[in-house]
């Protein structure tokens, strides 16, 4: 199932990134992260959240998405990082 262009616009807007990052930071502040090494992100889209988690917490990320176009954009943006797959 592919997302429509309109859906991708709303999901991938740059304004969403910082808000999502803040939500994730607040949620993970309540969790003991010392044993977390790898994270699976289902529905990773263009990879912004995976990249944020990699940079902020040094996790290895495995992102999956049903939309091949989203995966291609994530790979283009972040594919050089061995901890992002």
N, CA, C and O of each residue as an XYZ file, in Angstrom:
340
protein
N       0.841     -1.179      0.000
C       0.000      0.000      0.000
C       0.885      1.241      0.000
O       1.736      1.408      0.874
N       0.685      2.075     -0.950
C       1.452      3.315     -1.024
C       0.624      4.456     -0.461
O      -0.603      4.478     -0.563
N       1.321      5.385      0.125
C       0.657      6.596      0.603
C       0.463      7.546     -0.568
O       1.274      7.574     -1.494
N      -0.602      8.317     -0.526
C      -0.815      9.321     -1.566
C       0.178     10.470     -1.364
O       0.787     10.603     -0.303
N       0.322     11.273     -2.376
C       1.207     12.436     -2.277
C       0.779     13.370     -1.155
O       1.619     13.931     -0.452
N      -0.519     13.535     -0.989
C      -1.041     14.397      0.062
C      -0.714     13.830      1.450
O      -0.317     14.573      2.347
N      -0.881     12.522      1.621
C      -0.539     11.895      2.903
C       0.946     12.060      3.208
O       1.313     12.377      4.340
N       1.788     11.852      2.227
C       3.229     11.996      2.422
C       3.587     13.429      2.807
O       4.464     13.659      3.639
N       2.896     14.388      2.191
C       3.150     15.780      2.530
C       2.908     16.020      4.018
O       3.743     16.620      4.694
N       1.773     15.555      4.528
C       1.442     15.788      5.930
C       2.318     14.974      6.877
O       2.698     15.466      7.939
N       2.634     13.767      6.516
C       3.442     12.906      7.379
C       4.900     13.358      7.417
O       5.539     13.284      8.467
N       5.426     13.817      6.307
C       6.856     14.119      6.208
C       7.194     15.601      6.336
O       8.334     15.991      6.086
N       6.234     16.429      6.716
C       6.521     17.861      6.856
C       7.648     18.102      7.856
O       7.742     17.417      8.874
N       8.477     19.050      7.567
C       9.606     19.379      8.445
C       9.136     19.834      9.828
O       9.824     19.593     10.820
N       7.989     20.478      9.906
C       7.493     20.965     11.191
C       7.175     19.823     12.147
O       7.214     20.004     13.364
N       6.866     18.669     11.616
C       6.536     17.526     12.472
C       7.762     16.982     13.191
O       7.653     16.490     14.315
N       8.913     17.063     12.565
C      10.130     16.478     13.121
C      10.446     16.935     14.535
O      10.543     16.093     15.427
N      10.610     18.223     14.779
C      10.934     18.683     16.127
C       9.860     18.334     17.161
O      10.174     18.017     18.308
N       8.595     18.393     16.747
C       7.519     18.019     17.683
C       7.594     16.541     18.026
O       7.453     16.158     19.187
N       7.816     15.713     17.016
C       7.941     14.277     17.270
C       9.167     13.980     18.123
O       9.109     13.141     19.022
N      10.265     14.655     17.850
C      11.479     14.458     18.642
C      11.216     14.763     20.112
O      11.643     14.012     20.990
N      10.523     15.848     20.380
C      10.217     16.227     21.761
C       9.325     15.188     22.434
O       9.529     14.861     23.603
N       8.342     14.671     21.707
C       7.478     13.623     22.265
C       8.278     12.363     22.596
O       8.091     11.753     23.648
N       9.149     11.995     21.700
C       9.972     10.796     21.906
C      10.905     10.994     23.097
O      11.057     10.096     23.925
N      11.521     12.154     23.184
C      12.413     12.439     24.317
C      11.665     12.347     25.640
O      12.173     11.768     26.600
N      10.466     12.910     25.697
C       9.674     12.846     26.939
C       9.306     11.408     27.283
O       9.376     11.013     28.447
N       8.919     10.634     26.297
C       8.549      9.241     26.540
C       9.759      8.426     26.996
O       9.660      7.630     27.930
N      10.899      8.627     26.336
C      12.092      7.843     26.686
C      12.741      8.314     27.978
O      13.554      7.590     28.552
N      12.408      9.490     28.441
C      12.938      9.966     29.725
C      12.432      9.091     30.872
O      13.037      9.049     31.943
N      11.329      8.400     30.642
C      10.712      7.553     31.674
C      11.207      6.110     31.614
O      10.763      5.267     32.394
N      12.122      5.825     30.692
C      12.560      4.459     30.435
C      14.054      4.321     30.727
O      14.836      5.225     30.433
N      14.444      3.180     31.307
C      15.865      2.879     31.483
C      16.428      2.448     30.125
O      16.101      1.366     29.637
N      17.250      3.266     29.530
C      17.779      3.008     28.197
C      19.126      2.283     28.204
O      19.698      2.030     27.144
N      19.628      1.952     29.377
C      20.980      1.385     29.463
C      21.114      0.043     28.746
O      22.206     -0.296     28.289
N      20.042     -0.719     28.639
C      20.111     -2.025     27.972
C      19.642     -1.982     26.520
O      19.683     -3.004     25.834
N      19.205     -0.841     26.047
C      18.714     -0.743     24.669
C      19.903     -0.527     23.734
O      20.646      0.446     23.864
N      20.062     -1.433     22.811
C      21.136     -1.327     21.822
C      20.559     -1.175     20.412
O      21.084     -0.428     19.586
N      19.461     -1.907     20.157
C      18.859     -1.905     18.831
C      17.374     -1.592     18.940
O      16.703     -1.982     19.895
N      16.879     -0.873     17.930
C      15.481     -0.475     17.899
C      14.916     -0.813     16.528
O      15.564     -0.592     15.506
N      13.698     -1.351     16.518
C      12.972     -1.596     15.278
C      11.898     -0.529     15.161
O      11.027     -0.421     16.024
N      11.955      0.250     14.110
C      10.922      1.262     13.876
C      10.040      0.796     12.723
O      10.474      0.740     11.573
N       8.812      0.469     13.049
C       7.851      0.018     12.039
C       7.115      1.249     11.520
O       6.545      2.027     12.285
N       7.143      1.400     10.199
C       6.553      2.596      9.593
C       7.517      3.761      9.666
O       7.137      4.868     10.046
N       8.761      3.513      9.304
C       9.819      4.511      9.488
C       9.742      5.675      8.518
O      10.387      6.701      8.733
N       8.965      5.533      7.453
C       8.847      6.644      6.497
C      10.195      7.032      5.922
O      10.945      6.180      5.445
N      10.502      8.320      5.967
C      11.745      8.819      5.374
C      12.917      8.779      6.350
O      13.996      9.279      6.032
N      12.727      8.197      7.521
C      13.834      7.937      8.433
C      14.169      9.011      9.447
O      15.175      8.891     10.146
N      13.365     10.057      9.555
C      13.707     11.145     10.472
C      13.801     10.673     11.921
O      14.760     10.997     12.622
N      12.816      9.915     12.365
C      12.819      9.477     13.770
C      13.980      8.537     14.041
O      14.623      8.629     15.086
N      14.253      7.636     13.111
C      15.389      6.726     13.272
C      16.692      7.513     13.384
O      17.538      7.219     14.229
N      16.839      8.500     12.533
C      18.048      9.338     12.568
C      18.150     10.085     13.891
O      19.234     10.187     14.467
N      17.038     10.602     14.370
C      17.020     11.297     15.655
C      17.446     10.351     16.793
O      18.289     10.711     17.614
N      16.873      9.164     16.838
C      17.212      8.202     17.898
C      18.675      7.778     17.819
O      19.327      7.593     18.846
N      19.182      7.627     16.624
C      20.600      7.267     16.430
C      21.497      8.372     16.986
O      22.455      8.100     17.709
N      21.182      9.596     16.647
C      22.016     10.719     17.077
C      21.895     11.022     18.559
O      22.886     11.345     19.214
N      20.697     10.920     19.083
C      20.439     11.306     20.466
C      20.855     10.229     21.469
O      21.350     10.541     22.552
N      20.652      8.956     21.101
C      20.861      7.866     22.059
C      21.855      6.811     21.587
O      22.117      5.849     22.308
N      22.414      6.975     20.385
C      23.388      6.040     19.820
C      22.838      4.625     19.677
O      23.582      3.654     19.812
N      21.538      4.503     19.404
C      20.941      3.192     19.136
C      21.259      2.778     17.708
O      21.471      3.625     16.840
N      21.292      1.472     17.469
C      21.269      0.952     16.099
C      19.803      0.805     15.723
O      19.006      0.281     16.501
N      19.452      1.264     14.536
C      18.056      1.274     14.121
C      17.830      0.401     12.917
O      18.638      0.374     11.988
N      16.714     -0.321     12.939
C      16.238     -1.082     11.793
C      14.874     -0.498     11.448
O      13.921     -0.656     12.212
N      14.775      0.170     10.315
C      13.521      0.788      9.905
C      12.861     -0.016      8.806
O      13.520     -0.462      7.867
N      11.560     -0.198      8.927
C      10.786     -0.876      7.890
C       9.578     -0.012      7.542
O       9.006      0.667      8.395
N       9.211     -0.059      6.276
C       8.046      0.687      5.819
C       7.484     -0.040      4.610
O       8.234     -0.617      3.822
N       6.185     -0.014      4.466
C       5.533     -0.695      3.348
C       5.701      0.073      2.043
O       5.544     -0.505      0.967
N       6.012      1.344      2.117
C       6.128      2.202      0.941
C       7.587      2.273      0.490
O       8.421      2.886      1.156
N       7.883      1.651     -0.629
C       9.257      1.594     -1.142
C       9.822      2.986     -1.437
O      11.025      3.206     -1.302
N       8.971      3.913     -1.832
C       9.437      5.279     -2.116
C       9.936      5.955     -0.834
O      10.934      6.676     -0.863
N       9.255      5.729      0.280
C       9.686      6.276      1.564
C      11.046      5.678      1.968
O      11.938      6.401      2.412
N      11.192      4.377      1.811
C      12.457      3.702      2.126
C      13.582      4.252      1.254
O      14.690      4.479      1.740
N      13.306      4.464     -0.020
C      14.332      5.011     -0.924
C      14.789      6.392     -0.454
O      15.980      6.698     -0.496
N      13.854      7.223     -0.009
C      14.225      8.553      0.487
C      15.040      8.447      1.775
O      15.999      9.194      1.967
N      14.661      7.526      2.651
C      15.419      7.333      3.893
C      16.835      6.854      3.590
O      17.801      7.319      4.195
N      16.945      5.934      2.660
C      18.258      5.405      2.281
C      19.121      6.503      1.667
O      20.317      6.593      1.943
N      18.509      7.327      0.839
C      19.248      8.432      0.219
C      19.728      9.424      1.274
O      20.854      9.915      1.195
N      18.889      9.720      2.253
C      19.234     10.719      3.267
C      20.203     10.173      4.307
O      21.105     10.891      4.739
N      20.036      8.924      4.716
C      20.773      8.411      5.874
C      21.503      7.100      5.605
O      22.031      6.489      6.534
N      21.542      6.662      4.357
C      22.105      5.353      4.022
C      23.577      5.158      4.318
O      24.046      4.021      4.359
N      24.321      6.235      4.524
C      25.745      6.108      4.791
C      26.064      5.760      6.242
O      27.224      5.510      6.568
N      25.077      5.739      7.104
C      25.298      5.454      8.524
C      25.107      3.962      8.780
O      23.999      3.451      8.618
N      26.165      3.253      9.176
C      26.043      1.802      9.389
C      25.098      1.414     10.528
O      24.689      0.256     10.611
N      24.748      2.340     11.389
C      23.820      2.012     12.474
C      22.362      2.259     12.096
O      21.460      2.048     12.907
N      22.135      2.707     10.859
C      20.774      2.892     10.353
C      20.571      1.952      9.182
O      21.248      2.052      8.159
N      19.628      1.039      9.349
C      19.341      0.061      8.283
C      17.858     -0.020      8.036
O      17.416     -0.784      7.178
